[in-house]
């Protein structure tokens, strides 16, 4: 009788654990974001990192990546029209890596803001494994202007990134392009074609991070990330 009670108790505990795990697994809803991406980095135009080569300045490739979501969902929440900017050093080691997120405060309050942060901190930039004490998150006004040849993002007095695409010489109506980049990060989530450009303006200041990378590399493409 005692043995039967122990077995029953053990079975109940195991069942409860399985149920808890199942609830946890289903707690994160399915999500999807797609839209336009543009970037400025520390390298000279034609960033060699895209070819699997070393960065052109001090062996560092620090990026400002702008994700303008055209269509997005996180469970029941719509994320269309939202913008998230991630700024980080792709070449930093685990003891010194850091990241700054700017999330457009317009329409990103409450659950929408939490959803965007989960997607970009834990999934899109999850590869970086940045510890929480080196992650900065700010909900601020983000201004986006995009045309065929110009991509611009402004975040108050913290950031200005203005990328001008380079016109190809063979066909001046098309930008210079890289097809099927040799760089693992976001290789499957980005379009195969990257439109190459130059950051006419790339200036950033937040806390201890400050730079002027005017004239350095930039590009634009489309993205599509999904989860669960």
Sine and cosine of phi, psi and omega as CSV:
sin_phi,cos_phi,sin_psi,cos_psi,sin_omega,cos_omega
0.00,0.00,-0.71,0.70,0.02,-1.00
-0.88,0.48,-0.66,0.75,0.00,-1.00
-0.91,0.42,-0.65,0.76,0.00,-1.00
-0.90,0.44,-0.65,0.76,0.02,-1.00
-0.90,0.44,-0.64,0.77,0.02,-1.00
-0.90,0.44,-0.67,0.74,0.01,-1.00
-0.91,0.42,-0.65,0.76,0.03,-1.00
-0.90,0.45,-0.68,0.73,0.02,-1.00
-0.89,0.45,-0.69,0.72,0.01,-1.00
-0.89,0.45,-0.66,0.75,0.02,-1.00
-0.89,0.45,-0.64,0.77,0.02,-1.00
-0.90,0.44,-0.66,0.75,0.00,-1.00
-0.90,0.44,-0.72,0.69,-0.01,-1.00
-0.88,0.48,-0.68,0.73,0.01,-1.00
-0.88,0.48,-0.67,0.75,0.01,-1.00
-0.89,0.45,-0.65,0.76,0.01,-1.00
-0.90,0.44,-0.69,0.72,0.00,-1.00
-0.88,0.48,-0.69,0.73,0.01,-1.00
-0.89,0.47,-0.68,0.73,0.01,-1.00
-0.89,0.46,-0.68,0.74,0.01,-1.00
-0.89,0.45,-0.66,0.75,0.00,-1.00
-0.90,0.44,-0.65,0.76,0.02,-1.00
-0.90,0.43,-0.65,0.76,0.01,-1.00
-0.90,0.43,-0.67,0.74,-0.03,-1.00
-0.90,0.45,-0.56,0.83,-0.04,-1.00
-1.00,0.01,-0.05,1.00,-0.04,-1.00
-0.93,0.36,-0.55,0.83,0.05,-1.00
-1.00,0.05,0.91,-0.42,-0.07,-1.00
-0.96,0.28,0.26,-0.97,0.11,-0.99
-0.93,0.37,0.52,-0.86,-0.05,-1.00
-0.54,-0.84,0.34,-0.94,0.02,-1.00
-0.37,-0.93,0.71,-0.70,0.10,-1.00
-0.70,-0.72,0.68,-0.73,0.08,-1.00
-0.57,-0.82,0.47,-0.88,-0.02,-1.00
0.21,-0.98,-0.51,-0.86,-0.06,-1.00
-0.96,-0.27,0.67,-0.75,0.03,-1.00
-0.85,-0.53,0.66,-0.75,0.23,-0.97
-0.61,-0.79,0.40,-0.92,-0.22,-0.98
-0.56,-0.83,0.53,-0.85,0.24,-0.97
-0.81,-0.58,0.56,-0.83,0.00,-1.00
-0.63,-0.77,-0.01,-1.00,-0.08,-1.00
-0.98,0.18,-0.26,0.97,-0.09,-1.00
-0.97,0.25,0.32,-0.95,0.16,-0.99
-0.91,0.42,0.38,-0.93,-0.02,-1.00
-0.79,0.61,0.68,-0.74,-0.13,-0.99
1.00,0.07,0.70,0.71,-0.07,-1.00
-0.61,0.79,0.90,-0.44,-0.03,-1.00
-0.92,0.40,-0.31,0.95,0.03,-1.00
-0.87,0.50,-0.51,0.86,0.00,-1.00
-0.92,0.40,-0.29,0.96,0.04,-1.00
-0.96,-0.26,0.14,0.99,-0.02,-1.00
0.98,0.18,0.31,0.95,-0.01,-1.00
-0.97,-0.23,0.09,-1.00,-0.05,-1.00
-0.96,0.27,0.53,-0.85,0.08,-1.00
-0.87,0.50,0.38,-0.93,-0.09,-1.00
-1.00,0.06,-0.23,0.97,-0.05,-1.00
-0.76,-0.65,0.92,-0.39,0.13,-0.99
0.83,0.56,0.48,0.88,0.01,-1.00
0.82,0.57,0.50,0.87,0.03,-1.00
-0.82,-0.57,0.63,-0.77,0.15,-0.99
-0.79,-0.62,0.99,-0.13,0.02,-1.00
-0.99,-0.15,0.79,-0.62,-0.09,-1.00
-0.90,-0.44,0.48,-0.88,0.31,-0.95
-0.92,-0.39,0.94,-0.34,-0.04,-1.00
-0.95,-0.32,0.86,-0.52,-0.05,-1.00
-0.96,-0.27,0.87,-0.49,0.02,-1.00
-0.94,-0.35,0.96,-0.29,0.05,-1.00
-0.98,-0.19,0.94,-0.34,-0.12,-0.99
-0.99,0.13,0.86,-0.51,0.07,-1.00
-1.00,-0.02,-0.56,0.83,0.06,-1.00
-0.59,-0.81,0.80,-0.60,-0.02,-1.00
-0.39,-0.92,0.55,-0.83,0.08,-1.00
-0.65,-0.76,0.49,-0.87,0.11,-0.99
-0.64,-0.77,1.00,-0.08,-0.15,-0.99
0.88,0.48,-0.84,-0.54,-0.03,-1.00
-1.00,0.09,-0.11,0.99,-0.12,-0.99
-1.00,-0.07,0.71,-0.71,0.08,-1.00
-1.00,0.02,0.68,-0.73,-0.02,-1.00
-0.88,-0.48,0.25,0.97,-0.01,-1.00
-0.84,0.55,0.70,-0.71,0.09,-1.00
0.99,0.10,-0.06,1.00,0.00,-1.00
-0.99,0.16,0.41,-0.91,0.02,-1.00
-0.76,-0.65,0.72,-0.69,0.09,-1.00
-0.79,-0.61,0.72,-0.69,0.03,-1.00
-0.88,-0.47,0.78,-0.62,0.06,-1.00
-0.90,-0.43,0.79,-0.61,-0.03,-1.00
-0.85,-0.52,0.85,-0.52,-0.09,-1.00
-0.36,-0.93,0.24,-0.97,0.07,-1.00
-0.98,-0.17,0.96,-0.28,-0.04,-1.00
-0.92,0.38,-0.30,0.95,-0.07,-1.00
-0.98,-0.21,0.00,1.00,-0.04,-1.00
-0.97,0.26,0.58,-0.82,0.05,-1.00
-0.98,0.21,0.14,-0.99,-0.06,-1.00
-0.89,0.45,-0.36,0.93,-0.02,-1.00
-1.00,0.03,-0.13,0.99,-0.07,-1.00
-0.68,-0.73,0.02,1.00,-0.04,-1.00
-0.94,0.34,0.37,-0.93,-0.07,-1.00
-0.40,-0.92,0.26,-0.97,0.06,-1.00
-0.41,-0.91,0.59,-0.80,0.09,-1.00
-0.86,-0.50,0.78,-0.62,0.07,-1.00
-0.94,-0.35,0.75,-0.66,0.21,-0.98
-0.92,-0.39,0.84,-0.54,0.02,-1.00
-0.89,-0.46,0.79,-0.62,-0.06,-1.00
-0.86,0.51,0.86,-0.51,-0.08,-1.00
-0.93,0.36,-0.35,0.94,0.01,-1.00
-0.95,0.30,0.92,-0.39,0.03,-1.00
0.98,0.20,0.08,1.00,-0.06,-1.00
-0.91,-0.42,0.46,0.89,0.03,-1.00
-1.00,0.09,0.33,-0.95,0.08,-1.00
0.87,0.48,-0.75,-0.66,-0.10,-1.00
-0.89,0.46,-0.57,0.82,0.00,-1.00
-0.90,0.44,-0.68,0.74,0.04,-1.00
-0.90,0.43,-0.65,0.76,0.04,-1.00
-0.90,0.44,-0.65,0.76,0.01,-1.00
-0.89,0.46,-0.72,0.69,-0.01,-1.00
-0.89,0.45,-0.66,0.75,0.00,-1.00
-0.91,0.42,-0.65,0.76,0.04,-1.00
-0.87,0.49,-0.73,0.68,-0.03,-1.00
-0.87,0.49,-0.75,0.66,-0.15,-0.99
-1.00,0.09,-0.58,0.81,0.02,-1.00
-0.97,0.26,-0.70,0.71,-0.13,-0.99
-1.00,-0.04,-0.29,0.96,-0.08,-1.00
-0.84,-0.54,-0.90,0.43,-0.05,-1.00
-0.86,0.51,-0.73,0.68,0.03,-1.00
-0.97,-0.23,0.27,0.96,-0.03,-1.00
-0.89,0.46,-0.43,0.90,0.00,-1.00
-0.86,0.50,-0.46,0.89,-0.09,-1.00
-0.96,0.27,-0.42,0.91,0.02,-1.00
0.77,0.64,0.74,0.67,0.00,-1.00
-0.98,0.20,0.78,-0.63,0.03,-1.00
-0.91,0.42,0.45,-0.89,-0.13,-0.99
-0.87,0.50,-0.50,0.86,-0.03,-1.00
-0.97,0.26,-0.12,0.99,0.06,-1.00
-0.89,-0.46,0.36,0.93,0.07,-1.00
-0.94,-0.35,0.81,-0.58,0.07,-1.00
-0.93,-0.37,0.76,-0.65,0.01,-1.00
-0.81,-0.58,0.81,-0.59,0.02,-1.00
-0.74,-0.68,0.74,-0.68,0.10,-0.99
-0.99,-0.17,0.96,-0.27,-0.13,-0.99
-0.67,-0.74,0.29,-0.96,0.11,-0.99
-0.89,0.45,0.80,-0.60,0.03,-1.00
-0.87,-0.49,0.85,-0.52,0.02,-1.00
-0.98,-0.22,0.79,-0.62,-0.01,-1.00
-0.85,-0.52,0.75,-0.66,0.12,-0.99
-0.75,-0.67,0.85,-0.53,0.02,-1.00
-0.72,-0.69,0.72,-0.69,0.16,-0.99
-0.78,-0.62,-0.06,-1.00,-0.01,-1.00
-0.86,0.51,-0.60,0.80,-0.13,-0.99
-0.93,-0.37,-0.10,0.99,-0.10,-1.00
-0.70,-0.71,0.71,-0.70,0.01,-1.00
-0.76,-0.66,0.86,-0.52,-0.11,-0.99
-0.69,-0.72,0.67,-0.75,0.09,-1.00
-0.73,-0.69,0.70,-0.71,0.04,-1.00
-0.74,-0.67,0.77,-0.64,0.07,-1.00
-0.84,-0.54,0.99,-0.13,-0.04,-1.00
0.64,0.77,-0.77,-0.64,0.02,-1.00
-0.99,-0.17,0.22,0.98,-0.02,-1.00
-1.00,0.06,-0.63,0.78,-0.18,-0.98
-0.54,-0.84,0.68,-0.73,0.25,-0.97
-0.71,-0.71,0.87,-0.49,0.08,-1.00
-0.81,-0.59,0.87,-0.48,-0.03,-1.00
-0.77,-0.64,0.97,-0.24,-0.08,-1.00
-0.97,-0.22,0.80,-0.60,0.09,-1.00
-0.96,-0.29,0.84,-0.54,-0.01,-1.00
-0.95,0.31,0.51,-0.86,-0.03,-1.00
-1.00,0.01,0.76,-0.65,0.04,-1.00
-0.98,0.19,0.75,-0.66,0.05,-1.00
-0.94,0.34,0.50,-0.86,-0.01,-1.00
-0.98,0.18,-0.56,0.83,0.00,-1.00
-0.92,0.38,-0.65,0.76,0.04,-1.00
-0.66,-0.75,0.99,-0.13,-0.08,-1.00
-0.92,0.40,-0.13,0.99,0.06,-1.00
-1.00,0.07,-0.06,1.00,0.03,-1.00
-0.84,-0.54,0.57,-0.82,0.04,-1.00
-0.97,0.26,0.38,-0.93,0.18,-0.98
-0.89,0.46,0.69,-0.72,-0.13,-0.99
-0.74,-0.67,0.47,-0.88,0.20,-0.98
-0.92,-0.40,0.75,-0.67,-0.01,-1.00
-0.92,-0.38,0.79,-0.61,0.08,-1.00
0.88,0.47,0.91,0.41,-0.07,-1.00
-0.84,0.54,0.47,-0.88,0.01,-1.00
-0.98,-0.20,0.89,0.45,-0.05,-1.00
-0.50,-0.87,0.85,-0.52,-0.23,-0.97
-0.93,0.38,-0.57,0.82,-0.11,-0.99
-0.91,0.41,0.83,-0.56,0.02,-1.00
0.86,0.51,0.42,0.91,-0.03,-1.00
-0.89,0.45,-0.62,0.78,-0.03,-1.00
-1.00,0.04,-0.41,0.91,-0.06,-1.00
-1.00,0.08,-0.36,0.93,0.06,-1.00
-1.00,0.00,0.41,-0.91,0.20,-0.98
-0.86,0.51,0.42,-0.91,0.03,-1.00
-0.91,0.42,-0.48,0.88,-0.07,-1.00
-0.99,-0.14,0.80,-0.59,0.11,-0.99
-0.95,-0.32,0.77,-0.64,0.06,-1.00
-1.00,-0.01,0.91,-0.41,-0.14,-0.99
-0.99,0.12,0.53,-0.85,-0.02,-1.00
-0.43,-0.90,-0.18,-0.98,0.01,-1.00
-0.74,-0.68,0.70,-0.72,0.04,-1.00
-0.98,0.20,0.98,-0.20,0.06,-1.00
-0.86,0.51,-0.65,0.76,0.09,-1.00
-0.71,-0.70,0.76,-0.65,0.10,-1.00
-0.53,-0.85,1.00,-0.04,-0.07,-1.00
-0.77,-0.64,0.68,-0.74,-0.13,-0.99
-0.57,-0.82,0.63,-0.78,0.05,-1.00
-0.45,-0.89,0.91,-0.41,0.06,-1.00
-0.42,-0.91,0.92,-0.40,-0.03,-1.00
0.89,0.46,-0.80,-0.60,-0.02,-1.00
-0.99,0.11,-0.08,1.00,-0.03,-1.00
-0.99,-0.13,0.81,-0.58,0.00,-1.00
-0.45,-0.89,0.71,-0.71,0.05,-1.00
-0.34,-0.94,0.27,-0.96,0.15,-0.99
-0.74,-0.67,0.97,-0.26,0.00,-1.00
-0.92,-0.40,0.59,0.80,0.07,-1.00
-0.83,0.56,0.68,-0.73,0.06,-1.00
1.00,0.06,-0.02,1.00,-0.02,-1.00
-1.00,0.05,-0.11,-0.99,-0.15,-0.99
-0.95,0.32,0.44,-0.90,0.10,-1.00
-0.36,-0.93,0.30,-0.95,0.11,-0.99
-0.33,-0.94,0.19,-0.98,0.08,-1.00
-0.68,-0.74,0.40,-0.91,0.05,-1.00
-0.24,-0.97,-0.13,-0.99,0.11,-0.99
-0.93,-0.36,0.41,-0.91,-0.02,-1.00
-0.74,-0.68,0.36,-0.93,0.08,-1.00
-0.44,-0.90,0.95,-0.33,0.03,-1.00
-0.90,-0.43,0.63,-0.78,0.07,-1.00
-0.68,-0.73,0.37,-0.93,0.04,-1.00
-0.54,-0.84,0.52,-0.85,0.01,-1.00
0.84,0.55,0.00,0.00,0.00,0.00
